[in-house]
Amino acid sequence: MTTARSSRIETIDTHQFGQPRSGAVYLVRGERTALVESGTASSAPRLLERLEDEDLAFIFVTHVHLDHAGGAGVIVAEHPEATVVVHPRGARHLIDPSRLIAGARAASPHLFPLYGEPIPIPEARIRTATDGDQFDLGDGVVLEAIDSPGHAPHHLCFFEPSERVLFTGDAVGNHGTPVDTPLTVPPRFDLERGTATLRKLQTYEPLRLAFTHYGVASGAPALLAAYEHRLVEWFDRIGQLLAEMPPDEVVRTILAEPRYADLSPTDRILVEMCVRGAILSLSADAG
Ligand SMILES: [Zn+2]
């Protein structure tokens, strides 16, 4: 994996689920400092220690899933100077996370305890961002919101033009992590919108991608194109299996592939979630 360093962008490992290089958040520095992603509620206390001396103008979350925005409530409670920036369709879930918690519990009862429970964020601390909104951090550093549905309908990527770095959230999948399956998690993955998003992201001509899972990688155009290809292949494969067998057997068949044999129990659950999300999406299209 190619990683790149930059003085303006600093990667912090949140040790998501207790594992290194599994979840990242980013500090972006202009005259003011912003945090991109917040990690899980479980990893927030550790992250807070790291952020102790930081003055945060914004906390940008790419979407409200618990590994991206779950820690935002805890962090903003300790950083009263910060405003949380989120997609308009995600805001209500930050104000009242109860449906999000119920959804995550249902999607993955085994993983849920590892995420921890997010706490509500007061509405006054939240600002919504739509496509093209720019947040000026000073010193030539800007973060631009990009509406990027597919992984979830309320997904934003953020682009920093001076370094041409794109913060991808889950729109471009994982990079360099043990789980290499496309991130087609339940309940709202949409293949058509996801691939359209990848083509849209190309038009920003990013040089590097800052993956939440995990790290900054160069060669952005090739990575975007490769992920589009993998998504289409993944849906083709699951669609073919689904024509031959019931959904539970599709999950078992995929997990029986040799490439997944050495995964940790947690990572096997993540693969299963991606398979089930793809099945759900294909079934929704069929119905
Ligand atoms: Zn994620």
Residues whose N, C-alpha, C, O or C-beta is under 5 A from the ligand:
A	BS01	ZN	D67 D170
